[in-house]
Amino acid sequence: MARITIEDVAARAGVSPTTVSHVFSGRRPVSEATRDHVRQVAVQLGYRANAVASSLRTQRTNTVMIVLPDLTNPFYPVFARGVQDTLRTSGYHTLIGNTDSREAEERALLEDAMSRRVDGVVFAGFWVAPDDLLVLTDAGVAVANLGQGTGPVDSVLSGDIVAVSEMTSYLASTYGSEIALIDGPENTMVAQARADAFLRAAPGRHEMVSEEFTREGGRRGMRRLLDGPYPPRAVFCANDLLALGALDVARERGLDVPGDVAVAGYDDIEAASLVQPSLTTVRNRSYDLGVASGELLLGRMTGEYDGDSRTVVVQAEMVIRESA
C-alpha cells in the first residue's frame, strides 16, 4: 500500500501542500477551521507526519520544554496546562522538567533543552537569572520567563509586588502592626521580591523567616514565629503550601484562626478554599499565566514577532476568606 503524502492530504482537503505542512509543523498560523479540517482529512486517509524527517529538514522539532520548580505544588500543573493548551492547537508538544527548586537542576535542564533542540522553553525557576537564559535565545530557542521581573527575554509576571503590598496592608489594618512573613528560600528571586514588598508595606514591629516553599516549610516557619519573643497576630505566607503548614501548627497548638492568629497565603490553589478555616490568599492566575507564556512563545516560534523582549502582566487579586 502506497504511503499517504502531504500532497494527498492537500488534494482531498482542497488546500495547498504548504498549508498542510504549516498545520503539522506549527511554523505559520493557520485558521482553526482549516487546521481542524486538514487534520480530519489526514486521519481519514491514514496520514502520519514524519516528525524526524521534518525536524531534519526544517531544523525544528515542534517541541517545547516547561521547566518547573516543584510539580507537587498544585500551582504549577495548572500553569503547565495553560501552556500546553495554548501550544497544542498549533502542533507543538510539551516536555516537563522538574528542578526540585535546585539551581543545579535548573541549569542541567537548560543544557537538556539545548541538546534536545527544542523550539521553545517556558522557564519557571528560582535561581537562574534572566540574563542566563540568553544562551537559549542566542541558539534560536524562544523563551518565556515566569515571574522574575523584566529582562532580556520575554517575561510573564503575576503582579505579585502590588498584591503582596495590598495583603500586607490588609493584615496590618485588620489585625494590628504585629505581623510576620513566612517567605521562601533566601536568595531566590521570587522570595526576595515578595519579602521586599512585604517590608515596604509592613508597619511597626514585624518578623520574617525563610523556609522552603512547602507545607513542611510552613510548619517549621510557624513554629519559629510562635516560639519567638514576639508571636505575631497575623502571618502572611509567600505561597499557599506555606500557609497550609502554618494552619497545621495553629491547629496543633489549639489556636483559633483568625481569633488568636490570622493566616494568609499566596496563589489560591484549589486546597485554599477547601481547608478549615478556608484560606485568605492572593489569587495568582496560574492557568492564565500559562496561556500568556504559551502565546509569547508562539509569537517567536512562528515568526510573527521578532522584536525586543516583551513583558505581560497577569494581575493578581486578594481573596478574603475565613482565615484572615
C-alpha positions, 0 to 999 in steps of 0.5 A: 500500500502506497504511503499517504503524502502531504500532497494527498492530504492537500488534494482531498482537503482542497488546500495547498501542500504548504498549508498542510505542512504549516498545520503539522509543523506549527511554523505559520498560523493557520485558521482553526477551521482549516487546521481542524479540517486538514487534520480530519482529512489526514486521519481519514486517509491514514496520514502520519507526519514524519516528525524526524524527517521534518525536524531534519529538514526544517531544523525544528522539532515542534517541541517545547520544554516547561521547566518547573520548580516543584510539580507537587505544588498544585500551582504549577500543573495548572500553569503547565496546562495553560501552556500546553493548551495554548501550544497544542492547537498549533502542533507543538508538544510539551516536555516537563522538567522538574528542578526540585527548586535546585539551581543545579537542576535548573541549569542541567535542564537548560543544557537538556533543552539545548541538546534536545533542540527544542523550539521553545522553553517556558522557564519557571525557576528560582535561581537562574537569572534572566540574563542566563537564559540568553544562551537559549535565545542566542541558539534560536530557542524562544523563551518565556520567563515566569515571574522574575521581573523584566529582562532580556527575554520575554517575561510573564509576571503575576503582579505579585509586588502590588498584591503582596503590598495590598495583603500586607496592608490588609493584615496590618489594618485588620489585625494590628502592626504585629505581623510576620512573613513566612517567605521562601528560600533566601536568595531566590528571586521570587522570595526576595521580591515578595519579602521586599514588598512585604517590608515596604508595606509592613508597619511597626514591629514585624518578623520574617523567616525563610523556609522552603516553599512547602507545607513542611516549610510552613510548619517549621516557619510557624513554629519559629514565629510562635516560639519567638519573643514576639508571636505575631497576630497575623502571618502572611505566607509567600505561597499557599503550601506555606500557609497550609503548614502554618494552619497545621501548627495553629491547629496543633497548638489549639489556636483559633484562626483568625481569633488568636492568629490570622493566616494568609497565603499566596496563589489560591490553589484549589486546597485554599478554599477547601481547608478549615478555616478556608484560606485568605490568599492572593489569587495568582492566575496560574492557568492564565499565566500559562496561556500568556507564556504559551502565546509569547512563545508562539509569537517567536516560534512562528515568526510573527514577532521578532522584536525586543523582549516583551513583558505581560502582566497577569494581575493578581487579586486578594481573596478574603476568606475565613482565615484572615 
